Amino acid sequence: MSITSDVIRGHTEPIILAHLLERDSYGYQINKEIMEKTNNLFELKEATLYTAFRRLEQAQLITSYWGDQEVGARRRYYSITDKGRQAYQDYRKDWENAKLIIDTLLK
């Protein structure tokens, strides 16, 4: 099964928000978990991921802070805000509605 980028495009932000619902995280870790969850069928390109972080932060759906790693490079962590949690719920409702319509049309 392949997933086309056209289907995924437009859902990058809710995918990131869904990951941040579980815990604060950083770009590499989020992308790694996405790949694991999809058995390597989907990967967010670095440019797409960090552009989405900027959009989400400007919209106040996430915040960021620098980690305090003692070993290796510093990591910028992202955290979902209350506004981000509400946005995720809205995205989820929109997705369920779209899925229902598409399922109906493709029967």
SEROGU-200613 format. One record per residue (C-alpha): y, z, x; residue in three letters. Coordinates in steps of 0.2 Angstrom, whole numbers, plus 5000, padded with zeros to 4 digits. Each point is the difference from the previous one (the first is absolute). Last residue first. Layout:
<recs>
YZXALA/...
</recs>
This chain:
<recs>
501349884906LYS/501449965012LEU/501450034988LEU/499450174994THR/499750065018ASP/501749945005ILE/500850094985ILE/499150165004LEU/500449995018LYS/501849984997ALA/500150154989ASN/499050115012GLU/501249945015TRP/501550044990ASP/499450174996LYS/499550035019ARG/501849945005TYR/500850124988ASP/498950145007GLN/500449955018TYR/501950004995ALA/499850184994GLN/499150065016ARG/501449915010GLY/501450094990LYS/499150165004ASP/500049955019THR/498649935010ILE/499950045018SER/500049895015TYR/499650055018TYR/500849925016ARG/498850025014ARG/500550065018ARG/499049915013ALA/498550095008GLY/499650185002VAL/501150154994GLU/500249924983GLN/501650074991ASP/500149884986GLY/501649914996TRP/500650004982TYR/500049884985SER/500550004982THR/499249904986ILE/500649944983LEU/501850025004GLN/500349814997ALA/500649985018GLN/498450095005GLU/498949884990LEU/500949855006ARG/499950065019ARG/498150044998PHE/499749834992ALA/500849925015THR/498950105011TYR/498449954991LEU/500449824999THR/500549995018ALA/498450095005GLU/498949884990LYS/499150104986LEU/498149975002GLU/498849954986PHE/498149965000LEU/499650125014ASN/498850104989ASN/501450024987THR/500150195002LYS/499949995019GLU/501349875002MET/501250104989ILE/499650165010GLU/500449915016LYS/501749934992ASN/500550184995ILE/499550075017GLN/501049875010TYR/501550034989GLY/500150184999TYR/499450134988SER/500550144988ASP/498650054988ARG/499049944985GLU/501549934990LEU/500549915016LEU/498649884998HIS/500449954982ALA/501849975006LEU/499549885013ILE/498949904987ILE/501550014988PRO/501149925013GLU/498949865005THR/499649954982HIS/501249845000GLY/498949905011ARG/498250064997ILE/499549854989VAL/500949875010ASP/499350075016SER/498349944994THR/498650124999ILE/498349945006SER/498350044993MET/
</recs>
